[in-house]
C-alpha cells in the first residue's frame, strides 16, 4: 500500500488508539518478567490499614505465596500508588531467617498509550485506519517502524520517512517488560527455606486520611441530648483495600512520625477487644488508637463513614454567656448611651462514662439539631471540638441569642489616690423568651482590684477577671451593678 494514503494530521488521541495484537489475548512480557514470581490480591490472606488524620496511612499486607529457592524476583502488585518506597518492610512470617531481600525496586512507570509508544522506538507496530467503502467500514493495515517519538512519532513505512500520521488505532505485538499496568514493588529475594511462605509487606502511603464528625440532638427542654459520632475515611491512594482491619490514630502527625517504627513492629500483634461492628479505643503512646470491631472495604476514590460512638439521654446544660472586653469604657458614637453586647449560646456536657460517653473523642465538627414544636428536627448550629479525653467538659457554641439582650454602661469613675480609682458598671439583661434564663457575665478587671459592692453573686475567676451569675425571668429585665477599686 502506498504511503501517500496515510498522510494526515495525527488527530486521534493515543489514549483511544492503542490496542494489542489480536493474537495476544493475554499479553506476553519479557523473558525476565516471565521468570519472576508475581503476587496479586488473589494471594492476600490479611490486610490491615492504620490511618492517621494527616493524609498518611500504614498498610500491612499479608499474603500466601510460592517462592523459588535461591535468588529470584518477586513482583508484589496491587499496592497503593502513593506508597513511600523508603518505608517498605518485607519479611517472611513462615521462615524469617531464611528469606532475605537483596534488592528492592518500585516500578511506577505505568502502562499508558504514550509511554507504550515511546517504549517501541526502534521497533515495528501495525497502524490501522478505518475506511468507508460502499457503505461498509473496513480496516486498512500497514506495518510501520517507529524511528523516534519526540513530541510526535516519526515512522518508516515502505522505505519512506513519514510524519503527521493519522491512525485510528495502533497494534502492538507485546507489552514491554518494564511497563506495568499498576504500581508494583519488585524484590530480589534469596530464599534458603521452603517453597511455601506467608509473607508480610508493610509501608506508608499518602492520600489516605480520616476525620471525626458528630451529630448532637438536643431535647426540647434543653436538659438531655443524644450524640452519634462518625469516622469519615477518604481514600485517594490509587488502590482499594478489601476486607481490611481498620484502625485510626488521633494525634499530631509531627509526633506520630516518631512512633511509626513502633507501629510497624507491633501493629500485627495488636487486637483491641471490640464487640463485632463497634469501634474500640485504647491509649497508644501519647495518642489514641481506634479499632473497628469488624473488617471493612475502602474503595479507591471513596469516602466511607463508619460509626464510632453513640450515647442517648445524657445530661446537658444550655449556657448564656456575655464576655466583657477591656475596651468597654463608654459609647464613643453616642455619649451616655449604653454599649450593645452579644449574648453567646453554648451547650455543655461532660464526656464521662456514667453519662454513656467516656470514649476519648477525636477532634471534629459537631452539628447540633433540636426538634421544633411539631417534632421536626432543625439545625441550630455547629462548633468544632479538639481532641477530648474522658471526663473532660465540652462546650459547644451554637450562636448568639436572639431573644436575650445585653447592654452595658460605665456609670461612675473616680480617682481616689495617685494610682487608685473606683469604677462602677451597670449591665442590663433583657429576656424576651417565655422561659427563665441565667446569664454568665465575665468581666475583665485590670490592675490590683477589690470588689466594693455587687448586686449579684460573683466569683474571682482569675487575677484579672470576675464572673457574675444573673438570673432573668421570662419577659423580664435584670440589672447587674458592681463597683471595684483598682490600683495600677
N, C-alpha and C positions, 0 to 999 in steps of 0.2 A: 504494500500500500504506500502511495507517495506521501511524503511528509507534509506536502502543502495542504492536505485536508486537516492537519492538526494545528495549524497556526491560528491562534485566537488569544484573547486575554485569559489569564489563569484565574477566572472569575469565581469558580465554585470553591468554597472553603474546604480546606483539607479535612476538617472535622467530619464533614459529610461525605468525604471522598475515599476514605480508606476502607478496604475490605481485605480479607485473607483469601488466598487462592482456594478454589473450590475443592481441591483435593485435600486441603488441610483442615479437616473438620475439627481436630484437636491440634492446635499449632505446635510445631516442633520447636525445639530450643537447641542451643549449642550443646556440644558434647560435654563441656564442663558442667553445665546446668543439669544435664541428664544424669551425671554421676552423683550429684549432690542429693541428699535426702531433703524432702520438703514436708513441713508440718503445717496444717491449717486448723481451722476451728473444729474439724471433724475429730481431731485428736484431743480436744480440750476436755479435761476432767474437772477442773476447778477454776473459778475466776473470782477475784476479789478486787474491788475498786475503793480506794480511800480518797475522798475528795476534800480539798481544803476550800474555804470560802475566799480564795485569792487566785483563781484561774490556774490551778495546778492539781494534779491527782497522782497517786501512787497506784499502779496497776500490777497485780500479781497473777500470773497466768501459769497454770499447771497443766501439763499435757502428758499423755502416754504415747510413746513412740519407739520406733525401731532405730537403733544406731549401729552403723557398721563398726567392726573392730578396727583398731588402728586409727589412722588420720583420715578424716573425711569432712565434707562441708555439710552444714545443716542450714536450710532456708526456713527461717521462722516467720511465717506470714500471718496476716490478719492482726497486725498490731496498730496502735494509734498512729496516725500520720504525724502527730505533733510530739512524738517521742523525743526525749532528750538522750541522744546516744551515750553521753558521758555518764548517765545514771543507770545504765543497763547492768543487771546482775543475772548471771545464768549459772545453774548448778543442777546436778543430778540428785534427786531425792533418794533414788534407789541405791546408788553406789557413789557417794560424793567424792571419795578419794580416787575413784577410777576414771573419772571423766574430767579432762582439763580443757579449758578454752585457750587455744594458741593464738587465735586472731579473730577480730570482730569487725564486720563492715555493716554499715547502714546504707541500704540502697533506696534512694528516694528519687532516682531518675525514672519517673513513672511513664507508663505507656500512654503517649499522646500522638495524634496524627503527625504533627510537625516533627516531633522527636523521632518518630519511627522513620520518617522520610530522611531525616539527617543521618540516621544510622545506615541508610542504604546508599550513601555516597560511594561511588565506585562499584556498584552492583546493579543488576538488572531487575526491572519490575515490568508489570503489564499495565499499560494505560488503556482505559476503557471509555468510549464515548457513545452515548445513546443517539441513534439515527432514526429519523422518521422516513419510512419507505412504504408508500401505498397504504397509508392509514395504519401501518403497523410500526412498532418500535423494535429495533434490533441493536445489538451491541457490536461495535467495531473495536477490535483489539489491536494493539501494536506493542511490540517489545521495545523497551527503551532502557538505555544505560544512563544512570544519573551521574553526571560529571561533577556537579557541585550544587550546593544549596546555601547561597549567601543572599538573604532577602527573598530570593525566588529561585526555583530549580533551573538548572541548565542540563538539557538532555542531549544524548547522541542517538539519533534514530536513522537507520539505513545509511550510516556513514556521514550524516549531516548533523551539525550543531543546531539545536532548536531551543529557543526561549519563548516565553509568553504562551506556554502551552495551556490549552483548556482541556480538562478531562473530567468526566462525570464521577469516576472513581478510579482508584489505583489498587492493583492487586499485588500483594507481597507473598513470596513463596514460604516464608517462615518468620518467626519472631526472633530478633537478635537476643542472645543470651544475657545481655547487660541492660535490658529494659524489663521492667516489672509492672504488672497490672495494678499492684498496690504496694505500699511500703513494706519492706522486708528486711529483717535482721539476718545476717549471714555469719555463722560461726564456723571457724575451722577447729574441729574437736579432735582430741586424742583420747580414744576410748580403749582402756585396757581391761574393761569389765565385760559384763554380759551384753546381749543384744537388745533386750527389752529394758527400757528405763522410764521412770516417772521423773520428769524434769520440771523445773520452775524457772520462769523468767519474770523478773520484776524491773520496772522502770518508771520514771516520772514522765508525765505527758501534760501538755498545756491545753488550753481552751476547754477545760472541764472546771466547772465552778458550781457553787450552791449558795443559797441564801434562805433565811427563815422568814416566814410570813405568818401573822397571827390574825385571827378574827375574834373580837371580843363582843359578845352580845349581852347588853345590859338590860336588866328587868325594868319594868315601868316605874317601880318605886325607887330606883337608883340604889338599891341595897344589896343586890346579888347580881351575879353575872356568870356566863358560860364562856369558855375560851377554847378555840381549836388552833393548834399550831401545825403548820405545813412546811415541809422542806421542798424547795424548788431546785432541781438539779438540771443544769444546762450542759449538753454535750456537743461540742463542736470539734471534737478531736479527729474526725475523719474515719472513725470506725464505730461499730456498735458493740456493746457489752451485753452479751446474752446470759441470762440466768446467773447473775453475778451477786456475790455478797457485797452489800453496800455499806460503807462506813463513812462518816463525816467528822472532820476535825474543826472545832471552833477555836480560833486563836489568831495571833498576829503572825503573818507569813514570815517576816524577817526573823522571828524567834523560832517558828516552826521549822525553818530550813536547818536549824541546828540539831533537830531531833529526827531528821529524815532517815539517817542511817539506822537509828534505833527502831524506827517504824518498820523498815525493810527487814530487819532481823527478827522482830517479834510479832509482826502482824499475822503471819500464818499460824502462830500458836495462840492468838487471842480469840476468844469466843465469848463475847458478852452474853450473859444469860438473859434473853429477852423472850417473852411469850411470842408464839408464832404470829407474825404480822405486825407486831408492835415495835416501837423504837425504844431501845435501852441506851443508857448513857453511863459512862464511867470516867473518873478523873484520869488524865494521862499527862504526866509531867505537869506543866502549868496550864494545860488546856483541857478540853473535854472532848471525848470520843463518843460519837453517837452511832449505834449499830442497828440497822434494820433487822428485825427478827425473822425475815423471810428473804428469799432471793428475788431479784427483780431484773428486768431487762431495760437498758438505757440505749435507745437507738441513736444513731448519728443524726446530728442536726435536730435533736429533740429536746424539748423542755418537759421534764417529768415532775409531778408533785406527789409527795409521799407524806402520809400523816405522821406527825411526830409526837404530839401530846394532845390531851383533852381533859377538861375539868368542867363540872357543872355546879351551879348554885353555890359558888363560893362567895364570901362576903366582900363587898366593895364599898368604897366611900367616894361621894362626889364632893369636890372641894371648889370653893370660890376664893380666888386669891388676888389681892392687889399688891403689886410690887412698887414701893416708893423709889424715887430716883434722887440722886444727890443734887440735881439742878432745880428741884422744886422749891422755889422761894416766892415768886409772885408771877402773875399773869402780865407779861410784857405788853401784849397787844391791847388788853383791856384791864387797866389797873383797877384793883378792887374786886374784879370778877374771879370766881373760882377756876381752878385748872381741872379740866376733864381727865380722867384716867380710866383705863380699861380694867374690867374685872375678868380675869382668866378662869377658865373652867378646866378642872382636872378630874380624872378618875384614878383612884389609888387603891392598890391591893398588895398583899404580901405573897411572895412566891414560897409558900410553906406547905408541907405535906398534909397537915391537918385540914387544909382547905381543898385537898385533892390535887394540889400542884406539887412543888418541891423539886421538879427536874430543872437543872441549870438551863436557862433559856438563852440560846444564841441570839446575837443582835439581829434585829429585823424590824420590819414595819408592822404596826398594829392598827388594824382598821376596826372602828367601833360602830356598832349598829344598835338600834333600840326600836322597840315596837311603838307605833303611833296608837291613837285611840281606837282605831278599827282593827288593830292587830297586825298591820303590815309593817315589815321591817324597813327602817330608814337608816341611811348612812349619816352619822352625826359627827364624824371627824376621824383623824388618824394622827399617829405620832410614831416615832422610832425609839426603840429601846436598845441600849447597849447590852453586851453580854451580862447576864444577870444570874449570879449564883443563887442557890437555895437560901431561903429565909431572908432574902433582901426585899425591900419595898420598891414597887414600881409605880411611878407617877406618869400618867398619860395626859398630855394637854390636847384637848379636843377642839379648842377655840376660845372665843371671848363671849361672855354672857350678853344676851340681847336685852333681857328684862331686869338686869341688875346694874345700877348706875353708880358711879363713884365721882365725887368732886372734892377737891381739897383747897384749903386756903391757909396761909400763914397769917394768923390774926394778931400776933404780937412779937416784938423784937426789942430787947432792952440790953444795954451794956451795963453790967454790974460792976466790973472792975476792968483793969487793963486788958486782960485776955479772957475775961469771963462774961458770958452772955446768957440771957434767958430767952427762949423762943417758945412759942405756942402755936400749935396747928389744930385745925378743925377739918375733919374728914366726914363728909356726908354720904351715906349709903342709902339708896332708894331701891326697894324691892317691888317690882310690878308683877311678880309671879303670884300664883294662888296658893303657894306653899311657902313655909318659912325657909330661910337660908341663913347660913352662918358664914361670914366672910373673914378670911385671914388677911390682916393688913400688916405687911412687912415694911418697916420704916428704917432707912439708914440714918444714923446719928454720928456725926464726926467728933473728933477730939475726946477729951475726958468728960464724961457726962453723968448726970444723975437725974433720974425721973422725979419731978416735983409733984406732979399730980396727973391722974389719968381717969377718964370716965369709964374705962373698961379694963378688964384683966389684961395683963401684959407679961411677956417673958423676954428676958435679955438673951437673944439667940446667938449673939457674938459680941465681940468687943465694940463693934460699930453698928449694931442693929438691934431692934426690938420688934416683937411680934404681938399684935393685938387680936383678940378674938371677939368679933362683933356680930351678935345675932340680929336678924332683921325679920320682922313679922310680915305676913302676906300683905301686899299693897300698903306697906308701911315704910317708915324712914327711921334710920338710926344715925346719930351723930357722935363720932368719936372725937374727943378733945384730950390733948395731952400737952404738958408743959415740961421742958427739960432745961437744966442748967448745964452749959457747955463751957469747958475751958480748953483753949487751943494752945 
